[in-house]
Protein backbone atom coordinates (compact mmCIF):
# COMPACT_ATOMS: atom_id res chain seq x y z
CA UNK A 1 0.00 0.00 0.00
CA UNK A 2 2.83 2.39 0.77
CA UNK A 3 4.35 1.64 -2.65
CA UNK A 4 0.98 2.41 -4.25
CA UNK A 5 0.78 5.67 -2.30
CA UNK A 6 4.25 6.68 -3.45
CA UNK A 7 3.12 6.11 -7.05
CA UNK A 8 -0.08 8.10 -6.54
CA UNK A 9 -2.31 5.01 -6.76
CA UNK A 10 -5.51 4.90 -4.71
CA UNK A 11 -7.40 1.75 -3.75
CA UNK A 12 -10.98 0.68 -3.09
CA UNK A 13 -10.94 -2.36 -0.85
CA UNK A 14 -13.35 -5.30 -1.00
CA UNK A 15 -14.52 -6.30 2.49
CA UNK A 16 -15.91 -9.71 1.36
CA UNK A 17 -13.64 -12.64 0.64
CA UNK A 18 -14.38 -15.75 -1.42
CA UNK A 19 -15.23 -17.62 1.79
CA UNK A 20 -16.75 -14.90 4.01
CA UNK A 21 -19.42 -12.81 2.33
CA UNK A 22 -23.13 -12.15 2.02
CA UNK A 23 -24.59 -14.99 -0.03
CA UNK A 24 -27.12 -14.02 -2.68
CA UNK A 25 -28.99 -17.31 -2.39
CA UNK A 26 -28.99 -17.70 1.39
CA UNK A 27 -28.15 -14.25 2.72
CA UNK A 28 -27.21 -13.47 6.31
CA UNK A 29 -25.43 -10.71 8.20
CA UNK A 30 -23.99 -12.08 11.42
CA UNK A 31 -21.18 -11.58 13.92
CA UNK A 32 -18.74 -13.76 11.98
CA UNK A 33 -19.12 -11.75 8.78
CA UNK A 34 -19.07 -8.45 10.66
CA UNK A 35 -15.88 -9.45 12.49
CA UNK A 36 -14.15 -10.44 9.25
CA UNK A 37 -15.18 -7.18 7.57
CA UNK A 38 -14.14 -5.05 10.54
CA UNK A 39 -10.73 -6.73 10.60
CA UNK A 40 -10.20 -5.66 6.98
CA UNK A 41 -11.19 -2.12 7.93
CA UNK A 42 -8.74 -2.16 10.85
CA UNK A 43 -5.89 -3.30 8.62
CA UNK A 44 -6.54 -0.81 5.82
CA UNK A 45 -8.00 2.35 7.38
CA UNK A 46 -4.59 3.72 8.32
CA UNK A 47 -3.50 4.04 4.69
CA UNK A 48 -4.30 7.47 3.29
CA UNK A 49 -4.68 6.11 -0.24
CA UNK A 50 -7.69 3.94 0.64
CA UNK A 51 -10.62 5.69 -1.03
CA UNK A 52 -13.36 3.43 0.30
CA UNK A 53 -14.66 -0.05 1.02
CA UNK A 54 -17.05 -2.25 -0.94
CA UNK A 55 -19.45 -3.97 1.47
CA UNK A 56 -20.64 -6.34 -1.24
CA UNK A 57 -20.06 -7.18 -4.88
CA UNK A 58 -22.91 -7.99 -7.30
CA UNK A 59 -24.96 -9.78 -4.65
CA UNK A 60 -28.35 -8.90 -6.15
CA UNK A 61 -28.46 -10.29 -9.69
CA UNK A 62 -32.07 -11.42 -10.15
CA UNK A 63 -35.55 -10.98 -8.72
CA UNK A 64 -35.10 -14.15 -6.68
CA UNK A 65 -32.00 -12.74 -4.95
CA UNK A 66 -33.41 -9.25 -4.32
CA UNK A 67 -34.03 -10.06 -0.64
CA UNK A 68 -30.26 -10.07 -0.14
CA UNK A 69 -30.20 -6.29 -0.63
CA UNK A 70 -31.49 -5.86 2.93
CA UNK A 71 -28.44 -7.72 4.27
CA UNK A 72 -26.09 -5.65 2.12
CA UNK A 73 -27.68 -2.49 3.50
CA UNK A 74 -27.20 -3.79 7.05
CA UNK A 75 -23.52 -4.37 6.29
CA UNK A 76 -23.12 -0.85 4.93
CA UNK A 77 -24.84 0.60 8.01
CA UNK A 78 -22.77 -1.35 10.53
CA UNK A 79 -19.41 -0.82 8.83
CA UNK A 80 -20.06 2.93 8.58
CA UNK A 81 -20.90 2.94 12.31
CA UNK A 82 -17.76 0.92 13.06
CA UNK A 83 -15.55 3.42 11.21
CA UNK A 84 -17.04 6.22 13.29
CA UNK A 85 -16.75 4.22 16.53
CA UNK A 86 -13.04 3.62 15.91
CA UNK A 87 -12.50 7.32 15.12
CA UNK A 88 -10.97 6.51 11.77
CA UNK A 89 -10.87 9.22 9.14
CA UNK A 90 -13.95 9.52 6.98
CA UNK A 91 -13.88 6.59 4.51
CA UNK A 92 -16.84 5.83 2.27
CA UNK A 93 -18.61 2.48 2.20
CA UNK A 94 -20.30 1.46 -1.03
CA UNK A 95 -21.75 -1.34 -3.13
CA UNK A 96 -20.61 -2.76 -6.44
CA UNK A 97 -23.54 -3.59 -8.72
CA UNK A 98 -23.64 -5.68 -11.86
CA UNK A 99 -24.54 -4.46 -15.33
CA UNK A 100 -28.24 -4.25 -14.56
CA UNK A 101 -29.05 -0.71 -15.69
CA UNK A 102 -32.69 -0.45 -16.68
CA UNK A 103 -33.71 -3.63 -14.85
CA UNK A 104 -36.32 -2.45 -12.37
CA UNK A 105 -35.60 -5.30 -9.95
CA UNK A 106 -31.87 -5.94 -9.98
CA UNK A 107 -30.57 -2.61 -11.21
CA UNK A 108 -32.38 0.65 -10.64
CA UNK A 109 -34.43 -0.41 -7.62
CA UNK A 110 -31.45 -1.96 -5.85
CA UNK A 111 -29.39 1.17 -6.45
CA UNK A 112 -32.17 3.38 -5.11
CA UNK A 113 -32.69 1.16 -2.07
CA UNK A 114 -29.01 1.04 -1.09
CA UNK A 115 -28.20 4.73 -1.56
CA UNK A 116 -29.40 8.06 -0.24
CA UNK A 117 -32.46 7.83 -2.45
CA UNK A 118 -33.96 5.56 0.22
CA UNK A 119 -33.03 6.16 3.86
CA UNK A 120 -30.77 8.34 5.96
CA UNK A 121 -27.06 8.81 5.38
CA UNK A 122 -26.04 6.56 8.30
CA UNK A 123 -27.58 3.49 6.67
CA UNK A 124 -27.00 4.02 2.97
CA UNK A 125 -24.12 3.48 0.56
CA UNK A 126 -21.80 6.42 -0.02
CA UNK A 127 -21.02 5.41 -3.60
CA UNK A 128 -21.85 2.85 -6.27
CA UNK A 129 -19.57 0.88 -8.51
CA UNK A 130 -20.89 -0.70 -11.69
CA UNK A 131 -19.39 -3.40 -13.90
CA UNK A 132 -19.72 -2.59 -17.59
CA UNK A 133 -18.38 -4.85 -20.33
CA UNK A 134 -20.68 -3.85 -23.17
CA UNK A 135 -18.46 -1.43 -25.15
CA UNK A 136 -16.58 -3.62 -27.63
CA UNK A 137 -14.19 -2.26 -30.21
CA UNK A 138 -15.12 1.03 -31.86
CA UNK A 139 -18.64 1.14 -30.45
CA UNK A 140 -20.82 4.10 -29.48
CA UNK A 141 -22.81 5.36 -26.52
CA UNK A 142 -26.08 4.11 -27.97
CA UNK A 143 -24.99 0.71 -29.30
CA UNK A 144 -23.00 -0.14 -26.17
CA UNK A 145 -25.83 0.60 -23.76
CA UNK A 146 -23.98 3.50 -22.16
CA UNK A 147 -27.03 5.59 -23.05
CA UNK A 148 -29.00 3.67 -20.40
CA UNK A 149 -26.42 4.65 -17.78
CA UNK A 150 -26.93 8.29 -18.79
CA UNK A 151 -30.71 7.91 -18.72
CA UNK A 152 -30.91 6.27 -15.30
CA UNK A 153 -27.99 7.80 -13.39
CA UNK A 154 -27.22 11.26 -14.76
CA UNK A 155 -28.98 12.91 -11.80
CA UNK A 156 -28.07 10.35 -9.16
CA UNK A 157 -27.57 11.22 -5.51
CA UNK A 158 -24.20 9.51 -4.87
CA UNK A 159 -20.94 9.15 -6.80
CA UNK A 160 -21.01 6.45 -9.48
CA UNK A 161 -18.09 4.91 -11.34
CA UNK A 162 -17.36 1.89 -13.50
CA UNK A 163 -15.67 -0.50 -11.10
CA UNK A 164 -14.73 -2.84 -13.97
CA UNK A 165 -14.96 -2.01 -17.65
CA UNK A 166 -13.64 -3.39 -20.89
CA UNK A 167 -14.30 -5.95 -23.60
CA UNK A 168 -12.11 -8.64 -25.12
CA UNK A 169 -14.40 -9.61 -27.99
CA UNK A 170 -12.19 -7.63 -30.37
CA UNK A 171 -8.43 -7.58 -30.17
CA UNK A 172 -6.36 -5.57 -29.64
CA UNK A 173 -8.41 -3.55 -27.21
CA UNK A 174 -8.64 0.04 -28.37
CA UNK A 175 -10.19 1.50 -25.18
CA UNK A 176 -12.33 3.80 -27.31
CA UNK A 177 -14.94 3.78 -24.52
CA UNK A 178 -12.74 6.22 -22.62
CA UNK A 179 -13.89 8.97 -24.96
CA UNK A 180 -17.41 8.42 -23.61
CA UNK A 181 -16.53 7.82 -19.95
CA UNK A 182 -14.50 11.03 -19.77
CA UNK A 183 -16.48 12.91 -22.42
CA UNK A 184 -19.13 15.61 -22.01
CA UNK A 185 -22.13 13.26 -21.89
CA UNK A 186 -20.89 11.25 -18.90
CA UNK A 187 -18.14 13.09 -17.05
CA UNK A 188 -20.64 15.35 -15.30
CA UNK A 189 -22.03 12.45 -13.23
CA UNK A 190 -19.73 9.46 -13.76
CA UNK A 191 -16.57 9.50 -11.65
CA UNK A 192 -14.43 7.65 -14.18
CA UNK A 193 -13.71 3.95 -14.11
CA UNK A 194 -11.27 1.12 -13.47
CA UNK A 195 -10.02 -0.85 -16.46
CA UNK A 196 -10.53 -4.61 -16.21
CA UNK A 197 -7.91 -5.86 -15.82
CA UNK A 198 -4.22 -5.15 -15.22
CA UNK A 199 -2.60 -8.59 -15.40
CA UNK A 200 -4.06 -11.26 -17.61
CA UNK A 201 -5.53 -14.17 -15.67
CA UNK A 202 -6.09 -16.40 -18.67
CA UNK A 203 -9.28 -14.66 -19.77
CA UNK A 204 -7.63 -12.33 -22.34
CA UNK A 205 -8.76 -9.17 -20.52
CA UNK A 206 -5.34 -8.32 -19.07
CA UNK A 207 -3.32 -5.45 -20.46
CA UNK A 208 -0.16 -7.01 -19.02
CA UNK A 209 0.62 -10.53 -20.20
CA UNK A 210 2.84 -12.72 -18.05
CA UNK A 211 5.67 -14.38 -19.92
CA UNK A 212 7.21 -17.49 -18.41
For each residue, the residues with C-beta under 8 A, 3 or more apart:
1: 4 5 11 44 47 49 50
2: 5 6 47
3: 6 7
4: 1 7 9 10 11 49
5: 1 2 8 9 47 48 49
6: 2 3
7: 3 4
8: 5
9: 4 5 49
10: 4 49 50 51
11: 1 4 47 49 50 51
12: 50 51 52 53 54 94 129 163
13: 40 44 50 52 53 54
14: 17 53 54 57
15: 36 37 40 41 53 54 55 56 75 79
16: 20 21 22 37 54 55 56 57
17: 14 20 21 36
18: 21
19:
20: 16 17 32 33 36 37
21: 16 17 18 33 56 57
22: 16 27 28 29 33 56 59 68 71 72 75
23: 26 27 28 59 68
24: 27 59 60 61 65 68
25: 65
26: 23
27: 22 23 24 59 65 67 68 70 71
28: 22 23 33 71
29: 22 33 34 71 74 75 78
30: 33 34
31: 34 35
32: 20 35 36
33: 20 21 22 28 29 30 36 37 75
34: 29 30 31 37 38 75 78 79
35: 31 32 38 39
36: 15 17 20 32 33 39 40
37: 15 16 20 33 34 40 41 55 75 79
38: 34 35 41 42 79 82
39: 35 36 42 43
40: 13 15 36 37 43 44 53
41: 15 37 38 44 45 53 79 82 83 86 88 91
42: 38 39 45 86
43: 39 40
44: 1 13 40 41 47 50 53
45: 41 42 50 83 86 88 89 91
46:
47: 1 2 5 11 44 50
48: 5 89
49: 1 4 5 9 10 11
50: 1 10 11 12 13 44 45 47 53 91
51: 10 11 12 91 92
52: 12 13 91 92 93 94 126 127
53: 12 13 14 15 40 41 44 50 79 91 92 93 94
54: 12 13 14 15 16 57 93 94 95 96 129 163
55: 15 16 37 72 75 76 79 93 94 95 125
56: 15 16 21 22 59 72 75 95 96
57: 14 16 21 54 96
58: 61 96 97 98 131
59: 22 23 24 27 56 65 68 69 71 72
60: 24 65 66 68 69 72 97 98 100 106 110
61: 24 58 65 98 100 106
62: 65 66 105 106
63: 66 105 106
64:
65: 24 25 27 59 60 61 62 68 106
66: 60 62 63 69 105 106 109 110
67: 27 70 71
68: 22 23 24 27 59 60 65 71 72
69: 59 60 66 72 73 110 113 114
70: 27 67 73 74
71: 22 27 28 29 59 67 68 74 75
72: 22 55 56 59 60 68 69 75 76 95 114
73: 69 70 76 77 113 114 119 123 124 125
74: 29 70 71 77 78
75: 15 22 29 33 34 37 55 56 71 72 78 79
76: 55 72 73 79 80 93 94 95 114 123 124 125
77: 73 74 80 81 122 123 124
78: 29 34 74 75 81 82
79: 15 34 37 38 41 53 55 75 76 82 83 93
80: 76 77 83 84 93 122 123 126
81: 77 78 84 85 122
82: 38 41 78 79 85 86
83: 41 45 79 80 86 88 90 91 93
84: 80 81 87 88
85: 81 82
86: 41 42 45 82 83
87: 84
88: 41 45 83 84 91
89: 45 48
90: 83
91: 41 45 50 51 52 53 83 88
92: 51 52 53 126 127
93: 52 53 54 55 76 79 80 83 125 126
94: 12 52 53 54 55 76 125 126 127 128 129 158
95: 54 55 56 72 76 114 125 128 129
96: 54 56 57 58 128 129 130 131 163
97: 58 60 100 107 110 111 128 129 130 131
98: 58 60 61 106 107 130 131
99: 130 131 132 133 134 145
100: 60 61 97 103 106 107 108 110
101: 107 108 130 145 148 149 152 153
102: 107 108 148 151 152
103: 100 106 107 108
104: 107 108 109
105: 62 63 66 109 110
106: 60 61 62 63 65 66 98 100 103 109 110
107: 97 98 100 101 102 103 104 110 111 152
108: 100 101 102 103 104 111 112 152
109: 66 104 105 106 112 113
110: 60 66 69 97 100 105 106 107 113 114
111: 97 107 108 114 115 117 128 153 156
112: 108 109 115 117 118
113: 69 73 109 110 117 118
114: 69 72 73 76 95 110 111 118 124 125 128
115: 111 112 118 124 125 128 156 157 158
116: 119 121 124 157 158
117: 111 112 113 156 157
118: 112 113 114 115 124
119: 73 116 123 124
120: 123 124
121: 116 124
122: 77 80 81
123: 73 76 77 80 119 120
124: 73 76 77 114 115 116 118 119 120 121 158
125: 55 73 76 93 94 95 114 115 128 158
126: 52 80 92 93 94 158 159
127: 52 92 94 158 159 160 161 191
128: 94 95 96 97 111 114 115 125 156 158 159 160 161
129: 12 54 94 95 96 97 160 161 162 163 164
130: 96 97 98 99 101 149 160 161 162 163
131: 58 96 97 98 99 162 163 164 165 196
132: 99 135 146 149 162 164 165 193
133: 99 164 165 166 167 196
134: 99 139 144 145 146 167
135: 132 139 144 146 165 167 176 177 180
136: 139 144 167 169 170
137: 167 169 170 174 176
138: 174 176
139: 134 135 136 143 144 176 177
140: 143 144 180
141: 144 146 147 150 180 185
142: 146 147
143: 139 140
144: 134 135 136 139 140 141 177 180
145: 99 101 134 148 149
146: 132 134 135 141 142 149 150 177 180 186
147: 141 142 150 151
148: 101 102 145 151 152
149: 101 130 132 145 146 152 153 186 190
150: 141 146 147 153 154 185 186
151: 102 147 148 154
152: 101 102 107 108 148 149
153: 101 111 149 150 156 160 189 190
154: 150 151 188 189
155: 189
156: 111 115 117 128 153 160 189
157: 115 116 117
158: 94 115 116 124 125 126 127 128
159: 126 127 128 191
160: 127 128 129 130 153 156 189 190 191
161: 127 128 129 130 190 191 192 193 194
162: 129 130 131 132 165 181 190 192 193 194
163: 12 54 96 129 130 131 193 194
164: 129 131 132 133 194 196 197
165: 131 132 133 135 162 177 181 193 194 195 196
166: 133 173 175 177 195 196 197 205
167: 133 134 135 136 137 170 173
168: 171 173 203 204 205
169: 136 137
170: 136 137 167 173 174
171: 168 204
172:
173: 166 167 168 170 207
174: 137 138 170
175: 166 178 195
176: 135 137 138 139 179
177: 135 139 144 146 165 166 180 181
178: 175 181 182
179: 176 182 183
180: 135 140 141 144 146 177 183 185 186
181: 162 165 177 178 186 187 190 192 193
182: 178 179 186 187 192
183: 179 180 186 187
184: 187 188
185: 141 150 180
186: 146 149 150 180 181 182 183 189 190
187: 181 182 183 184 190
188: 154 184
189: 153 154 155 156 160 186
190: 149 153 160 161 162 181 186 187 193
191: 127 159 160 161
192: 161 162 181 182
193: 132 161 162 163 165 181 190
194: 161 162 163 164 165
195: 165 166 175 198 207
196: 131 133 164 165 166 205
197: 164 166 200 201 205 206 207
198: 195 206 207 208
199: 206 208 209 210
200: 197 203 204 205 206 207 208 209 210
201: 197 205 206
202:
203: 168 200 206
204: 168 171 200
205: 166 168 196 197 200 201
206: 197 198 199 200 201 203 209
207: 173 195 197 198 200
208: 198 199 200
209: 199 200 206
210: 199 200
211:
212:
